[in-house]
Amino acid sequence: MSAIKAHVVKGRIVLDEPVELPEGAAVEVFLLVEDEPSPAERAELERAIEDGAEDFVRGDFVDAREFALRLAAKP
């Protein structure tokens, strides 16, 4: 799947660049929401990133592969 950039003109989707597609080709359109986080949300995210980095430095984390294997083994 490739992303194609476009914009809306008078309620219609217009591609930013020409694309060669066969006649009748099916396409799916996903809306890209570009909401910026509020200052409080941004601060919370930055705190969480800092906490995670501190956990990593302390060695307080679980290897992702081991975690996935344990999850897959559960009934």
C-alpha positions, -999 to 999 in steps of 0.1 A, spaced: 0 0 0 13 35 -8 2 68 5 -8 94 -20 -11 130 -9 -42 150 -18 -63 179 -7 -100 188 -9 -112 214 -35 -149 223 -34 -157 190 -16 -137 167 -39 -105 150 -33 -78 162 -57 -44 144 -59 -13 166 -54 5 147 -82 -6 125 -111 -9 88 -104 -12 61 -129 -40 37 -119 -59 13 -141 -95 24 -149 -119 12 -122 -91 6 -96 -104 5 -61 -89 30 -36 -94 36 1 -92 71 16 -81 76 52 -85 110 68 -53 124 84 -61 142 116 -34 167 125 -45 177 159 -18 191 181 -18 179 217 -27 204 244 1 217 266 -11 194 294 -11 164 271 23 173 257 37 176 293 22 142 303 37 126 272 72 141 279 69 129 316 60 94 304 90 94 279 114 105 307 100 79 331 105 52 304 140 63 298 148 62 335 133 27 337 155 16 308 187 30 324 178 12 357 173 -21 337 136 -21 348 121 -34 316 110 -66 299 125 -78 266 98 -74 239 105 -109 224 103 -126 258 71 -107 266 55 -117 233 65 -153 238 50 -153 273 18 -138 259 16 -163 231 20 -192 256 -10 -181 277 -42 -201 272 
